[in-house]
């Protein structure tokens, strides 16, 4: 039991935002704070894994990424393109053909970024890898990504009610992990069926399993085309305990996906009118 004055002294890194380059999200008062849990929620193929990987790469902090949804080849090629700015397809070809030497030094400089590619990690697996990270580097990660939370093995699920209960329990576990390690834990998650095409703003009610209670921050993603063959990715803060939120999903920051290097490029220079008012 701590007094308020003691709480200030014992907080450690809790509450500190990790670096991120999403300037338009910052204008919407969105930060990814250590010792907190967030969810990025989108339909399949919208770009939530790209969003999470870009955050992990550009934050340039100790990262532990559980990539159950994407293979080592996919993540290595994507991350290399984001880091170097070079063509992702050329990088993937070099990787497949075993001629990757020109990119190895760029990746070697990110030795503090670690990935686990188990398709069905358990909570015990996650804990083991966190302990290994601490043993090797002498610190816990500043950012932990779980891609996707539904890939984590939490035991048998019999029906929709037990599925929802299991998801909420997993979120509580991930929040406890964030508090114990002072990491920001970012979980990727799915939407309900009517929002699965990802073409319209997704409200808070569109989060699958209704796991609204536990995360301090929930961002939903939807997409459209800019008319020139490029994807535009929109990020809506539908829940945000530390700042602005619009549960309808109608207020969002927008980014153009550079299809060459897979970087997310800012489109918004000013606050949306709804927020500014």
C-alpha positions in Angstrom: 0.0 0.0 0.0 1.5 3.3 -1.1 0.7 7.0 -0.5 0.4 9.3 -3.5 3.9 10.7 -2.8 5.3 7.1 -2.6 3.5 6.3 -5.8 5.4 9.0 -7.6 8.7 7.5 -6.4 8.0 3.9 -7.2 6.3 4.3 -10.6 9.6 3.6 -12.5 9.0 4.0 -16.3 5.2 3.6 -16.0 3.3 6.1 -18.0 6.2 7.2 -20.2 5.3 7.1 -23.9 7.5 5.0 -26.2 8.8 7.0 -29.2 6.6 6.8 -32.3 6.5 8.6 -35.6 2.7 8.8 -35.9 2.5 12.6 -35.7 -1.2 12.8 -36.6 -2.1 10.3 -33.9 -0.1 12.4 -31.4 -2.2 15.3 -32.4 -5.2 13.2 -31.4 -3.5 12.8 -28.0 -2.7 9.1 -28.7 0.5 7.8 -27.1 1.7 4.2 -26.5 2.6 4.4 -22.8 4.7 1.9 -20.9 3.0 -0.3 -18.3 -0.2 -0.1 -20.3 -2.1 -2.3 -22.7 -3.5 -1.3 -26.1 -5.3 -3.0 -28.9 -5.1 -2.3 -32.6 -8.3 -3.8 -34.2 -9.0 -4.3 -37.9 -10.4 -6.7 -40.4 -8.2 -9.2 -42.2 -5.8 -7.7 -44.7 -6.4 -4.1 -43.6 -2.8 -3.6 -42.4 -2.8 -4.0 -38.6 0.4 -6.1 -38.7 2.1 -3.5 -40.9 1.0 -0.8 -38.4 2.4 -2.7 -35.4 5.7 -3.6 -37.2 6.2 0.0 -38.3 5.7 1.2 -34.7 8.2 -1.4 -33.5 10.8 -0.5 -36.1 10.5 3.3 -35.8 10.3 3.3 -32.0 13.8 1.8 -32.0 13.5 0.6 -28.5 13.9 -2.9 -27.0 11.1 -4.9 -28.6 9.7 -8.5 -28.2 7.3 -9.3 -31.0 5.2 -12.4 -30.9 4.4 -12.9 -34.6 1.9 -15.8 -34.7 0.2 -14.4 -37.8 3.2 -13.8 -40.0 6.2 -15.9 -40.9 9.9 -15.1 -40.3 10.4 -14.5 -44.0 7.5 -12.0 -44.2 8.5 -10.0 -41.1 12.2 -10.0 -42.0 11.5 -8.6 -45.5 9.0 -6.1 -44.3 11.2 -4.8 -41.5 14.2 -4.6 -43.8 12.2 -2.5 -46.2 11.0 -0.2 -43.5 14.5 0.3 -42.0 16.4 0.8 -45.2 13.7 2.4 -47.4 14.5 0.0 -50.2 12.1 -2.1 -52.3 10.3 -4.7 -50.3 9.8 -7.1 -53.3 13.5 -7.0 -54.1 14.4 -7.6 -50.5 12.0 -10.6 -50.4 13.6 -12.0 -53.6 17.1 -11.6 -52.1 15.9 -13.4 -48.9 14.4 -16.3 -50.8 17.4 -16.7 -53.1 19.9 -16.6 -50.2 21.6 -13.4 -51.3 20.8 -11.2 -48.3 24.3 -10.1 -47.3 23.8 -6.4 -48.3 21.0 -6.0 -45.8 22.4 -8.0 -42.9 24.3 -5.0 -41.4 21.1 -2.9 -41.2 19.3 -5.7 -39.3 22.3 -6.4 -37.1 22.1 -2.9 -35.7 18.6 -3.8 -34.4 19.9 -6.6 -32.1 17.5 -5.5 -29.3 14.4 -6.4 -31.5 13.5 -10.0 -31.0 10.7 -12.1 -32.6 8.9 -15.3 -31.8 7.2 -17.0 -34.7 5.2 -19.7 -32.9 1.7 -20.0 -34.5 0.1 -20.8 -31.1 2.1 -19.4 -28.2 0.9 -20.1 -24.7 1.0 -17.7 -21.8 3.8 -19.8 -20.4 5.7 -19.3 -23.7 5.3 -15.6 -23.5 6.6 -15.5 -19.9 9.6 -17.7 -20.8 10.6 -15.4 -23.6 10.2 -12.3 -21.4 12.5 -14.0 -18.8 15.0 -14.9 -21.6 15.0 -11.3 -22.8 15.7 -10.1 -19.3 18.5 -12.7 -18.8 20.2 -11.8 -22.1 19.9 -8.0 -22.1 19.5 -7.1 -18.4 16.2 -5.3 -19.0 12.7 -6.1 -20.1 11.4 -4.9 -23.5 9.9 -1.4 -23.7 7.4 -2.7 -26.3 5.8 -6.2 -26.5 3.6 -6.9 -29.5 1.1 -9.9 -29.6 0.0 -10.5 -33.2 -2.8 -11.6 -32.8 -4.3 -12.0 -29.3 -6.6 -14.8 -30.6 -3.6 -16.8 -31.5 -2.5 -17.1 -27.9 -3.4 -20.6 -26.5 -5.6 -20.0 -23.5 -7.1 -23.4 -23.3 -10.2 -25.0 -24.9 -13.1 -22.7 -25.9 -16.5 -24.3 -26.0 -18.9 -21.5 -27.0 -19.2 -17.8 -27.7 -19.6 -16.9 -24.0 -16.4 -18.8 -23.0 -14.6 -17.3 -26.0 -15.4 -13.8 -24.8 -14.6 -14.6 -21.2 -11.2 -16.1 -22.3 -10.4 -13.0 -24.3 -11.1 -10.7 -21.4 -9.0 -12.9 -19.1 -6.1 -12.8 -21.6 -6.4 -9.0 -21.8 -6.2 -8.9 -18.0 -3.1 -11.2 -18.1 -1.5 -8.9 -20.7 -2.2 -5.8 -18.6 -0.6 -7.5 -15.6 2.4 -8.3 -17.8 2.6 -4.7 -18.8 2.5 -3.5 -15.2 5.1 -6.1 -14.0 7.6 -5.3 -16.9 6.9 -1.6 -17.5 6.5 -2.5 -21.2 3.8 -1.2 -23.5 1.9 -4.3 -24.6 0.2 -3.9 -27.9 -2.2 -6.6 -28.9 -3.7 -7.0 -32.4 -7.2 -8.2 -32.7 -10.2 -8.8 -35.1 -13.5 -7.1 -35.7 -17.1 -8.3 -35.8 -18.3 -9.7 -39.1 -20.1 -6.7 -40.4 -16.8 -4.7 -40.3 -14.5 -7.4 -41.7 -14.1 -5.7 -45.1 -12.4 -2.7 -43.4 -13.8 -0.1 -45.8 -15.6 2.1 -43.3 -14.8 3.5 -39.8 -15.0 0.9 -37.2 -16.7 1.9 -33.8 -15.8 0.6 -30.4 -18.7 -1.8 -30.6 -17.1 -3.4 -33.6 -14.3 -5.0 -31.5 -14.7 -8.7 -31.6 -15.5 -10.3 -28.2 -16.4 -6.9 -26.7 -13.1 -6.7 -24.8 -13.5 -3.0 -24.1 -12.9 -2.9 -20.4 -9.3 -3.7 -19.9 -7.1 -1.9 -22.5 -6.4 1.8 -21.9 -6.2 2.5 -25.6 -8.1 0.9 -28.6 -7.4 1.9 -32.2 -9.5 0.6 -35.0 -8.1 0.7 -38.6 -10.0 1.0 -41.9 -8.7 1.6 -45.4 -9.5 3.1 -48.8 -7.8 3.8 -52.1 -6.4 7.2 -53.0 -7.4 6.7 -56.7 -3.8 6.2 -57.8 -3.4 2.6 -56.6 -2.1 3.4 -53.1 -3.7 2.3 -49.9 -4.7 4.9 -47.3 -4.9 3.6 -43.8 -7.1 5.4 -41.2 -6.5 5.0 -37.5 -9.4 5.8 -35.1 -8.9 6.2 -31.4 -12.2 4.7 -30.2 -11.0 4.4 -26.6 -8.3 6.4 -24.9 -8.0 6.9 -21.2 -5.2 9.4 -21.5 -6.7 11.7 -24.2 -9.2 12.2 -27.0 -11.5 9.3 -28.1 -14.4 9.0 -30.5 -16.2 5.7 -29.9 -17.9 6.0 -33.3 -14.6 5.7 -35.1 -15.4 8.7 -37.2 -12.4 10.7 -36.1 -9.1 9.3 -37.4 -5.5 10.0 -38.5 -4.7 9.0 -42.0 -1.5 7.5 -43.5 -0.5 6.5 -47.0 1.1 3.1 -47.3 4.2 3.4 -49.5 3.9 0.1 -51.4 7.6 0.2 -52.2 9.2 0.3 -48.7 6.0 -0.4 -46.7 6.4 2.8 -44.6 3.4 4.7 -43.4 3.5 8.3 -44.6 1.7 11.1 -42.9 -1.3 12.7 -44.7 -2.8 15.0 -42.1 -1.1 18.3 -41.3 -3.8 19.7 -39.0 -6.3 18.4 -36.4 -9.6 17.0 -37.8 -12.3 19.6 -37.6 -14.4 17.5 -35.2 -11.5 17.4 -32.7 -10.4 21.0 -33.2 -13.9 22.2 -32.4 
